[in-house]
Amino acid sequence: MIKQGLTLYSATNEWVTGKYNLESIVAKVAEAGIGPGVEVVGYQSLRGFPELTPGFADWWQNLLARYELVPTCLASNIDVALRSDRLLTDDEMTESLTRQMKVAKELGFGIVRTQIGASPVVLERVAPLAEDWGLKLGMELHAPEGPRTAAILPVRDLYERVDSPALGFIPDFSATMREIPTGLLDTLRAAGLEERFIVSLDEAWKGEGAPFERYGRWAGATEAAGAPKKAIQAAMLVFTMFGREPIESWYDIADRIVHVHGKCYGFDEAGDEPSIDYPALIGILEDIGYDGYISTEWEGHSYLGPDEADSFAEVAKQQALVRRIVGARVG
Amino acid sequence: MPSITQFCMREPFEARVADDTLAFQVFEPWYRSLPVSCLAGLDVTLDGEPVAADAVTVEIDGVERTLAECDAAVDDVWFIQDPATVRVKGATPADQVRIGVHMNSRIPYIMVGPEVALPKHTVQEELFTVVNA
Protein backbone atom coordinates (compact mmCIF):
# COMPACT_ATOMS: atom_id res chain seq x y z
CA MET A 1 0.00 0.00 0.00
CA ILE A 2 1.22 3.50 -0.81
CA LYS A 3 1.61 5.66 2.30
CA GLN A 4 2.24 9.38 2.36
CA GLY A 5 4.59 11.74 4.09
CA LEU A 6 7.23 14.32 3.32
CA THR A 7 10.87 15.05 3.65
CA LEU A 8 11.53 18.18 5.70
CA TYR A 9 13.99 19.07 2.92
CA SER A 10 10.89 20.32 1.06
CA ALA A 11 10.81 23.21 3.52
CA THR A 12 14.45 24.20 2.96
CA ASN A 13 13.52 27.86 2.47
CA GLU A 14 11.66 28.06 5.77
CA TRP A 15 14.30 26.01 7.57
CA VAL A 16 17.43 27.74 6.34
CA THR A 17 16.01 31.15 7.17
CA GLY A 18 15.27 29.99 10.70
CA LYS A 19 11.50 30.36 10.51
CA TYR A 20 11.10 27.05 12.34
CA ASN A 21 12.99 24.93 14.83
CA LEU A 22 12.64 21.16 14.90
CA GLU A 23 9.70 21.20 17.29
CA SER A 24 7.75 23.88 15.44
CA ILE A 25 8.35 22.41 11.99
CA VAL A 26 7.07 19.02 13.15
CA ALA A 27 4.01 20.78 14.60
CA LYS A 28 3.55 22.57 11.29
CA VAL A 29 3.65 19.28 9.36
CA ALA A 30 0.95 17.87 11.64
CA GLU A 31 -1.18 21.00 11.41
CA ALA A 32 -0.94 21.05 7.61
CA GLY A 33 -1.85 17.36 7.47
CA ILE A 34 1.09 16.47 5.22
CA GLY A 35 2.39 13.45 7.15
CA PRO A 36 2.29 11.00 8.61
CA GLY A 37 5.68 9.98 7.26
CA VAL A 38 8.58 12.26 8.18
CA GLU A 39 11.96 12.03 6.50
CA VAL A 40 14.91 14.24 7.41
CA VAL A 41 18.31 15.01 5.96
CA GLY A 42 20.49 14.37 9.01
CA TYR A 43 22.93 17.16 8.26
CA GLN A 44 20.09 19.60 7.62
CA SER A 45 17.62 19.05 10.42
CA LEU A 46 19.69 17.73 13.32
CA ARG A 47 22.06 20.02 15.18
CA GLY A 48 25.34 18.27 15.97
CA PHE A 49 24.57 15.37 13.60
CA PRO A 50 25.78 12.66 13.50
CA GLU A 51 26.25 13.04 17.26
CA LEU A 52 23.09 13.15 19.35
CA THR A 53 22.90 14.93 22.68
CA PRO A 54 21.75 12.82 25.67
CA GLY A 55 17.98 12.56 25.77
CA PHE A 56 17.50 13.77 22.21
CA ALA A 57 16.30 10.40 20.87
CA ASP A 58 13.55 10.17 23.49
CA TRP A 59 12.57 13.79 22.91
CA TRP A 60 12.33 13.19 19.14
CA GLN A 61 10.33 9.98 19.39
CA ASN A 62 7.92 11.59 21.87
CA LEU A 63 7.56 14.63 19.64
CA LEU A 64 6.56 12.55 16.62
CA ALA A 65 4.26 10.34 18.69
CA ARG A 66 2.51 13.40 20.14
CA TYR A 67 1.63 14.55 16.62
CA GLU A 68 0.89 11.01 15.36
CA LEU A 69 3.72 11.21 12.86
CA VAL A 70 6.02 8.39 11.80
CA PRO A 71 9.80 8.59 11.23
CA THR A 72 10.41 7.08 7.79
CA CYS A 73 13.83 7.78 6.36
CA LEU A 74 17.06 9.40 7.48
CA ALA A 75 18.97 10.83 4.54
CA SER A 76 22.70 10.29 5.03
CA ASN A 77 25.66 11.88 3.29
CA ILE A 78 29.19 10.55 3.26
CA ASP A 79 31.46 13.59 3.32
CA VAL A 80 34.23 11.95 1.38
CA ALA A 81 35.97 15.32 0.84
CA LEU A 82 35.78 16.31 4.52
CA ARG A 83 39.51 17.08 4.44
CA SER A 84 41.20 19.37 1.97
CA ASP A 85 44.33 17.24 1.64
CA ARG A 86 42.87 13.80 0.86
CA LEU A 87 39.64 11.85 0.49
CA LEU A 88 38.32 9.64 3.26
CA THR A 89 39.53 6.05 3.26
CA ASP A 90 37.10 3.13 2.99
CA ASP A 91 37.45 2.64 6.76
CA GLU A 92 36.57 6.26 7.44
CA MET A 93 33.60 6.15 5.05
CA THR A 94 32.37 2.99 6.71
CA GLU A 95 32.65 4.65 10.11
CA SER A 96 30.79 7.74 8.87
CA LEU A 97 27.90 5.74 7.45
CA THR A 98 27.78 3.48 10.52
CA ARG A 99 27.44 6.50 12.81
CA GLN A 100 24.56 7.82 10.71
CA MET A 101 22.90 4.38 10.71
CA LYS A 102 23.15 4.38 14.50
CA VAL A 103 21.34 7.73 14.60
CA ALA A 104 18.62 6.29 12.37
CA LYS A 105 18.18 3.33 14.68
CA GLU A 106 18.02 5.52 17.79
CA LEU A 107 15.53 7.94 16.23
CA GLY A 108 13.23 5.21 14.91
CA PHE A 109 13.94 5.55 11.20
CA GLY A 110 13.72 2.21 9.40
CA ILE A 111 15.40 3.42 6.23
CA VAL A 112 18.69 5.19 5.58
CA ARG A 113 19.02 7.04 2.30
CA THR A 114 22.44 6.49 0.75
CA GLN A 115 23.98 8.17 -2.28
CA ILE A 116 26.44 7.11 -4.97
CA GLY A 117 29.16 8.32 -2.59
CA ALA A 118 28.58 5.13 -0.59
CA SER A 119 31.01 2.93 -2.51
CA PRO A 120 30.37 -0.78 -3.13
CA VAL A 121 33.07 -1.66 -0.58
CA VAL A 122 31.37 0.43 2.10
CA LEU A 123 27.88 -0.87 1.33
CA GLU A 124 29.03 -4.47 1.44
CA ARG A 125 30.69 -3.87 4.81
CA VAL A 126 27.70 -2.21 6.48
CA ALA A 127 24.98 -4.48 5.06
CA PRO A 128 25.24 -7.12 7.84
CA LEU A 129 25.02 -4.41 10.51
CA ALA A 130 21.97 -2.90 8.80
CA GLU A 131 20.36 -6.35 8.87
CA ASP A 132 21.16 -6.71 12.60
CA TRP A 133 19.69 -3.29 13.32
CA GLY A 134 16.60 -3.84 11.19
CA LEU A 135 17.50 -1.04 8.80
CA LYS A 136 17.16 -0.84 5.03
CA LEU A 137 19.76 1.12 3.08
CA GLY A 138 18.22 2.77 0.05
CA MET A 139 20.46 4.27 -2.58
CA GLU A 140 18.74 7.29 -4.03
CA LEU A 141 18.34 7.11 -7.81
CA HIS A 142 18.22 10.79 -8.65
CA ALA A 143 18.81 12.74 -11.87
CA PRO A 144 21.04 12.52 -13.82
CA GLU A 145 21.23 8.87 -12.74
CA GLY A 146 18.58 6.20 -13.13
CA PRO A 147 18.32 2.41 -12.85
CA ARG A 148 20.10 1.92 -16.17
CA THR A 149 22.87 4.53 -16.05
CA ALA A 150 26.56 3.58 -16.02
CA ALA A 151 27.10 4.65 -12.39
CA ILE A 152 24.20 2.57 -11.09
CA LEU A 153 24.68 -0.71 -12.97
CA PRO A 154 27.66 -1.72 -10.77
CA VAL A 155 25.51 -1.06 -7.68
CA ARG A 156 22.83 -3.37 -9.04
CA ASP A 157 25.51 -6.00 -9.67
CA LEU A 158 26.74 -5.59 -6.10
CA TYR A 159 23.21 -5.98 -4.75
CA GLU A 160 22.81 -9.21 -6.74
CA ARG A 161 26.12 -10.58 -5.47
CA VAL A 162 25.71 -9.61 -1.79
CA ASP A 163 22.01 -10.45 -1.82
CA SER A 164 21.27 -8.73 1.47
CA PRO A 165 17.66 -7.81 2.26
CA ALA A 166 19.05 -4.57 3.71
CA LEU A 167 20.21 -3.23 0.34
CA GLY A 168 17.69 -1.38 -1.78
CA PHE A 169 16.93 1.69 -3.86
CA ILE A 170 14.98 4.91 -3.44
CA PRO A 171 13.57 6.09 -6.75
CA ASP A 172 13.49 9.86 -7.02
CA PHE A 173 11.04 11.04 -9.66
CA SER A 174 13.61 13.61 -10.87
CA ALA A 175 15.27 10.77 -12.80
CA THR A 176 12.35 10.34 -15.20
CA MET A 177 10.85 13.74 -15.96
CA ARG A 178 8.69 14.74 -18.93
CA GLU A 179 9.11 18.54 -18.99
CA ILE A 180 11.44 21.21 -17.62
CA PRO A 181 9.61 22.93 -14.73
CA THR A 182 8.11 26.20 -15.95
CA GLY A 183 9.28 28.00 -12.80
CA LEU A 184 12.89 27.23 -13.63
CA LEU A 185 12.42 28.40 -17.23
CA ASP A 186 11.05 31.67 -15.85
CA THR A 187 14.26 32.22 -13.87
CA LEU A 188 16.28 31.64 -17.05
CA ARG A 189 14.10 34.14 -18.90
CA ALA A 190 14.72 36.60 -16.08
CA ALA A 191 18.45 35.96 -16.47
CA GLY A 192 18.19 37.15 -20.05
CA LEU A 193 17.59 33.99 -22.06
CA GLU A 194 15.45 34.86 -25.08
CA GLU A 195 12.44 32.75 -26.03
CA ARG A 196 14.19 31.16 -29.03
CA PHE A 197 16.89 29.83 -26.69
CA ILE A 198 14.25 28.53 -24.27
CA VAL A 199 12.83 26.59 -27.21
CA SER A 200 16.23 25.21 -28.23
CA LEU A 201 16.99 24.36 -24.58
CA ASP A 202 13.81 22.31 -24.39
CA GLU A 203 14.73 20.53 -27.62
CA ALA A 204 18.25 19.80 -26.38
CA TRP A 205 16.95 18.52 -23.06
CA LYS A 206 14.57 16.16 -24.83
CA GLY A 207 17.21 15.08 -27.35
CA GLU A 208 19.48 12.06 -27.48
CA GLY A 209 22.74 11.60 -25.60
CA ALA A 210 24.20 11.85 -22.12
CA PRO A 211 23.16 14.93 -20.11
CA PHE A 212 26.52 16.71 -20.35
CA GLU A 213 26.74 16.08 -24.12
CA ARG A 214 23.28 17.56 -24.61
CA TYR A 215 24.15 20.57 -22.47
CA GLY A 216 27.51 21.05 -24.16
CA ARG A 217 26.00 21.10 -27.64
CA TRP A 218 23.27 23.53 -26.62
CA ALA A 219 25.60 25.80 -24.64
CA GLY A 220 28.09 26.04 -27.50
CA ALA A 221 25.45 26.93 -30.07
CA THR A 222 23.67 29.32 -27.72
CA GLU A 223 26.82 31.19 -26.79
CA ALA A 224 27.76 31.50 -30.46
CA ALA A 225 24.32 33.00 -31.06
CA GLY A 226 25.02 35.68 -28.46
CA ALA A 227 23.03 34.64 -25.38
CA PRO A 228 24.34 35.87 -22.01
CA LYS A 229 26.97 33.56 -20.52
CA LYS A 230 25.49 33.65 -17.04
CA ALA A 231 22.12 32.41 -18.23
CA ILE A 232 23.81 29.64 -20.23
CA GLN A 233 25.72 28.54 -17.13
CA ALA A 234 22.56 28.67 -15.02
CA ALA A 235 20.84 26.39 -17.54
CA MET A 236 23.29 23.56 -16.80
CA LEU A 237 21.18 22.45 -13.86
CA VAL A 238 18.37 21.64 -16.29
CA PHE A 239 20.51 18.70 -17.42
CA THR A 240 21.77 17.63 -13.98
CA MET A 241 18.60 18.06 -11.90
CA PHE A 242 15.98 16.92 -14.38
CA GLY A 243 16.55 13.42 -15.73
CA ARG A 244 15.31 11.94 -18.98
CA GLU A 245 15.69 8.26 -18.13
CA PRO A 246 12.88 6.02 -19.43
CA ILE A 247 10.04 5.81 -16.95
CA GLU A 248 9.70 2.04 -17.43
CA SER A 249 13.26 1.60 -16.13
CA TRP A 250 11.83 1.67 -12.59
CA TYR A 251 10.53 -1.85 -13.29
CA ASP A 252 14.17 -3.05 -13.46
CA ILE A 253 14.61 -2.48 -9.73
CA ALA A 254 11.01 -3.14 -8.65
CA ASP A 255 11.87 -5.76 -6.04
CA ARG A 256 14.50 -3.52 -4.43
CA ILE A 257 12.47 -0.34 -3.90
CA VAL A 258 12.43 0.42 -0.17
CA HIS A 259 11.21 4.03 -0.21
CA VAL A 260 10.26 6.66 -2.78
CA HIS A 261 11.03 10.36 -3.19
CA GLY A 262 8.00 12.06 -4.68
CA LYS A 263 9.88 14.89 -6.32
CA CYS A 264 7.79 17.84 -7.47
CA TYR A 265 8.34 21.44 -8.58
CA GLY A 266 5.00 23.10 -9.18
CA PHE A 267 1.35 22.50 -9.98
CA ASP A 268 -1.08 23.86 -12.53
CA GLU A 269 -4.61 25.03 -11.81
CA ALA A 270 -5.96 21.50 -12.20
CA GLY A 271 -3.52 20.31 -9.54
CA ASP A 272 -1.29 18.40 -11.95
CA GLU A 273 2.53 18.45 -11.98
CA PRO A 274 3.36 19.30 -15.61
CA SER A 275 7.02 18.29 -15.36
CA ILE A 276 6.51 14.84 -13.83
CA ASP A 277 4.14 12.14 -15.07
CA TYR A 278 2.51 11.29 -11.75
CA PRO A 279 -0.26 9.09 -13.18
CA ALA A 280 2.33 6.89 -14.90
CA LEU A 281 4.66 6.76 -11.88
CA ILE A 282 1.93 5.94 -9.38
CA GLY A 283 0.66 3.38 -11.87
CA ILE A 284 4.07 1.67 -11.87
CA LEU A 285 4.26 1.67 -8.07
CA GLU A 286 0.81 0.12 -7.81
CA ASP A 287 1.62 -2.32 -10.57
CA ILE A 288 4.64 -3.67 -8.70
CA GLY A 289 2.74 -3.79 -5.43
CA TYR A 290 4.89 -1.15 -3.75
CA ASP A 291 4.25 -1.14 -0.02
CA GLY A 292 5.84 1.90 1.59
CA TYR A 293 6.02 5.66 1.79
CA ILE A 294 6.26 8.29 -0.87
CA SER A 295 8.13 11.18 0.75
CA THR A 296 6.95 14.33 -0.94
CA GLU A 297 10.03 16.27 -1.99
CA TRP A 298 9.14 19.73 -3.26
CA GLU A 299 12.30 21.20 -4.73
CA GLY A 300 11.04 24.47 -6.16
CA HIS A 301 13.25 26.08 -3.53
CA SER A 302 16.23 25.39 -5.78
CA TYR A 303 15.11 28.39 -7.82
CA LEU A 304 12.44 30.13 -5.72
CA GLY A 305 13.27 32.30 -2.73
CA PRO A 306 11.63 32.15 0.70
CA ASP A 307 8.97 34.74 -0.15
CA GLU A 308 7.99 33.21 -3.48
CA ALA A 309 6.29 29.99 -2.43
CA ASP A 310 4.75 28.24 0.55
CA SER A 311 6.61 24.94 0.70
CA PHE A 312 4.02 23.25 2.90
CA ALA A 313 1.21 24.19 0.50
CA GLU A 314 3.18 22.77 -2.44
CA VAL A 315 3.71 19.52 -0.53
CA ALA A 316 -0.02 19.35 0.16
CA LYS A 317 -0.75 19.74 -3.57
CA GLN A 318 1.51 16.79 -4.42
CA GLN A 319 -0.18 14.63 -1.81
CA ALA A 320 -3.63 15.56 -3.09
CA LEU A 321 -2.54 14.65 -6.62
CA VAL A 322 -1.26 11.24 -5.50
CA ARG A 323 -4.51 10.57 -3.60
CA ARG A 324 -6.54 11.58 -6.63
CA ILE A 325 -4.61 9.18 -8.88
CA VAL A 326 -4.79 6.30 -6.40
CA GLY A 327 -8.50 6.95 -5.83
CA ALA A 328 -9.24 7.00 -9.54
CA ARG A 329 -7.50 3.67 -10.04
CA VAL A 330 -9.23 2.05 -7.10
CA GLY A 331 -12.61 3.48 -8.11
CA MET B 1 14.73 36.27 -5.93
CA PRO B 2 16.82 33.18 -6.68
CA SER B 3 17.35 30.33 -4.25
CA ILE B 4 18.36 31.25 -0.71
CA THR B 5 21.40 29.03 -1.25
CA GLN B 6 22.83 31.68 -3.59
CA PHE B 7 23.39 34.11 -0.72
CA CYS B 8 25.92 34.30 2.11
CA MET B 9 24.72 37.64 3.56
CA ARG B 10 21.16 38.56 4.46
CA GLU B 11 19.19 41.58 5.58
CA PRO B 12 19.38 43.50 7.79
CA PHE B 13 22.81 44.55 6.54
CA GLU B 14 24.20 45.86 9.81
CA ALA B 15 27.83 45.69 10.86
CA ARG B 16 29.35 46.65 14.20
CA VAL B 17 32.65 48.27 15.07
CA ALA B 18 34.22 47.59 18.45
CA ASP B 19 37.83 47.31 19.65
CA ASP B 20 39.25 48.41 16.32
CA THR B 21 37.40 45.55 14.60
CA LEU B 22 34.51 45.38 12.13
CA ALA B 23 32.08 42.49 12.65
CA PHE B 24 29.22 41.22 10.44
CA GLN B 25 27.23 38.04 9.91
CA VAL B 26 27.47 35.50 7.12
CA PHE B 27 25.32 32.46 6.38
CA GLU B 28 25.98 29.12 4.84
CA PRO B 29 24.93 29.25 1.17
CA TRP B 30 23.71 25.67 1.05
CA TYR B 31 20.74 23.57 2.24
CA ARG B 32 22.58 21.45 4.85
CA SER B 33 25.22 22.00 7.49
CA LEU B 34 28.80 21.60 6.32
CA PRO B 35 31.92 20.71 8.26
CA VAL B 36 33.91 23.79 9.31
CA SER B 37 36.85 22.30 7.36
CA CYS B 38 34.81 22.74 4.18
CA LEU B 39 34.94 26.53 4.39
CA ALA B 40 37.62 26.71 1.73
CA GLY B 41 37.62 30.41 0.90
CA LEU B 42 36.52 33.64 2.53
CA ASP B 43 37.72 36.72 0.66
CA VAL B 44 36.48 40.03 2.02
CA THR B 45 36.48 43.46 0.41
CA LEU B 46 35.57 46.75 2.09
CA ASP B 47 34.44 49.46 -0.31
CA GLY B 48 36.02 47.41 -3.06
CA GLU B 49 39.44 47.06 -1.39
CA PRO B 50 40.61 43.51 -0.63
CA VAL B 51 41.28 42.74 3.04
CA ALA B 52 44.41 40.75 3.94
CA ALA B 53 43.53 37.17 4.89
CA ASP B 54 45.35 37.37 8.24
CA ALA B 55 43.10 40.25 9.33
CA VAL B 56 39.96 38.11 8.90
CA THR B 57 38.50 35.62 11.37
CA VAL B 58 35.23 33.72 11.38
CA GLU B 59 33.39 32.68 14.53
CA ILE B 60 31.25 29.54 14.18
CA ASP B 61 29.38 28.12 17.16
CA GLY B 62 31.43 30.22 19.59
CA VAL B 63 34.85 29.33 18.16
CA GLU B 64 36.81 32.05 16.37
CA ARG B 65 39.30 30.91 13.73
CA THR B 66 41.25 32.22 10.78
CA LEU B 67 40.35 30.61 7.48
CA ALA B 68 43.59 28.60 7.65
CA GLU B 69 42.53 27.24 11.06
CA CYS B 70 39.13 26.24 9.68
CA ASP B 71 40.89 23.79 7.37
CA ALA B 72 41.82 21.55 10.30
CA ALA B 73 38.39 21.67 11.98
CA VAL B 74 37.20 18.35 10.57
CA ASP B 75 35.21 17.41 13.68
CA ASP B 76 33.16 20.61 13.90
CA VAL B 77 30.02 21.33 11.91
CA TRP B 78 28.59 24.74 10.98
CA PHE B 79 24.88 24.23 11.61
CA ILE B 80 22.82 25.46 8.69
CA GLN B 81 20.57 27.70 10.80
CA ASP B 82 23.43 29.47 12.60
CA PRO B 83 24.95 32.69 11.33
CA ALA B 84 28.73 32.97 11.60
CA THR B 85 30.44 36.21 12.59
CA VAL B 86 33.22 37.53 10.37
CA ARG B 87 35.64 39.97 12.01
CA VAL B 88 38.03 42.27 10.18
CA LYS B 89 40.77 43.59 12.43
CA GLY B 90 41.86 47.17 11.92
CA ALA B 91 38.75 48.14 9.95
CA THR B 92 36.73 50.95 11.51
CA PRO B 93 34.46 52.38 8.84
CA ALA B 94 32.00 55.05 9.90
CA ASP B 95 28.28 55.09 9.06
CA GLN B 96 28.30 52.87 5.98
CA VAL B 97 30.55 50.37 4.22
CA ARG B 98 30.18 48.18 1.15
CA ILE B 99 31.10 44.67 2.24
CA GLY B 100 31.97 42.11 -0.39
CA VAL B 101 32.35 38.42 0.39
CA HIS B 102 33.53 35.63 -1.87
CA MET B 103 32.84 32.42 0.01
CA ASN B 104 34.05 29.11 -1.38
CA SER B 105 32.37 26.12 0.21
CA ARG B 106 33.66 22.64 -0.56
CA ILE B 107 30.58 20.44 -0.92
CA PRO B 108 32.16 17.33 0.54
CA TYR B 109 29.77 14.64 -0.68
CA ILE B 110 29.40 15.74 -4.31
CA MET B 111 32.38 14.74 -6.41
CA VAL B 112 32.86 16.38 -9.81
CA GLY B 113 36.09 14.56 -10.62
CA PRO B 114 38.07 11.60 -9.28
CA GLU B 115 39.62 13.70 -6.48
CA VAL B 116 37.63 16.92 -6.74
CA ALA B 117 34.60 17.91 -4.67
CA LEU B 118 32.09 20.44 -5.96
CA PRO B 119 33.26 23.98 -5.18
CA LYS B 120 30.36 26.31 -4.36
CA HIS B 121 31.35 29.90 -5.01
CA THR B 122 29.12 32.57 -3.53
CA VAL B 123 29.92 36.15 -4.40
CA GLN B 124 27.88 38.97 -2.87
CA GLU B 125 28.38 42.64 -2.06
CA GLU B 126 26.02 44.70 0.08
CA LEU B 127 25.92 48.17 1.58
CA PHE B 128 26.04 47.81 5.36
CA THR B 129 25.09 50.30 8.02
CA VAL B 130 27.80 50.51 10.66
CA VAL B 131 26.86 50.65 14.32
CA ASN B 132 29.48 51.62 16.87
CA ALA B 133 29.11 49.22 19.76
Interface residues (C-beta under 8 A of the other chain):
Chain A: Y9 T12 N13 W15 V16 T17 G18 N21 V41 Y43 Q44 R47 G48 F49 N77 I78 D79 V80 A81 L82 R83 S84 L87 Q115 G117 T187 H301 S302 Y303 L304 G305 P306 D307 E308
Chain B: M1 P2 S3 I4 T5 R10 F27 Y31 R32 S33 L34 P35 S37 C38 A40 D71 V74 V77 F79 I80 Q81 R106 I107 P108 Y109 I110 M111 E115 A117
